[in-house]
Amino acid sequence: MRFFFYGTLIDAEVRRAVLGLHAPRRVEPACLRGWRRVPVRGRSYPVIVADRTASVEGVLVCGLSPAARRRLERYEDSDLYALVELDVHPQGRGRPVRGLVFIAKAAAASRGSGSWDLATWQRRHKRRFLLTLGRRPAA
């Protein structure tokens, strides 16, 4: 199973905290064309919304198990995200591959202003975010 991550799950430490033993050892840079990453109002993480003029950088993760998928589905807010299969463009490859992506449900995403940046999130929010994950029950 392939997944494209574009937000907090780009961070290897967050992936390990969420996926535990199911965390992949390797990821590859990739891009999702026709989408734009936006912050969620009142949260530290982003969603993506359709925008045919934009693209989102992230990572492609291959070979995840059904157990990893279940962990990801518990991690993601089902009221905010829908899981869909989209074309993902791995860096350095000519052709896209199909990958599962959590996208914003139109009615649920209360978008904040500005943009979302991983490095800024890591500086400002990562430590507190990981502490919150640590308090979640492991699956």
Residue, then its C-alpha position, 0 to 999 in steps of 0.5 A: m500500500r502506498f501513501f503520500f504524506y504532506g503534513t506532520l507525517i513528513d517528519a520521521e519522528v512523527r511517523r514512528a510515533v504514529l506507526g510504531l513497528h509499522a513505520p517505513r524505513r524509507v520514504e521518497p520525495a514526491c509531489l501531488r499536482g493540482w492540490r494546495r496545502v493550507p493550515v487548519r484554523g486553530r490547529s498546527y497541522p494542514v489539509i490539502v484542497a484542490d487547486r489545479t494551479a498548485s502542487v504540494e511537496g511531500v513524501l511517498v511511503c510504499g509497502l505499508s501493511p493493513a495494520a499501518r493503514r488502520r493506525l493512520e486512519r485512527y491518527e487522522d481525524s475522520d471528520l476532517y479527512a477523507l482517504v482517496e487514491l490520487d496520482v503522485h509524482p515521485q521525484g526523479r521518475g517520469r510517470p506518476v504512481r497511485g497513492l492513498v492521500f488524506i484530503a480535506k472534506a470540503a464542509a469540515a475544513s475550516r481553513g486558516s490564513g497563510s500557508w503551512d511550512l514543515a520547518t516552521w511547524q517543527r520549530r513551533h509545534k513538534r515537541r508539544f505535538l509529540l507529547t500529545l501523541g505519546r499520551r494516545p493509546a498504542a494500537 
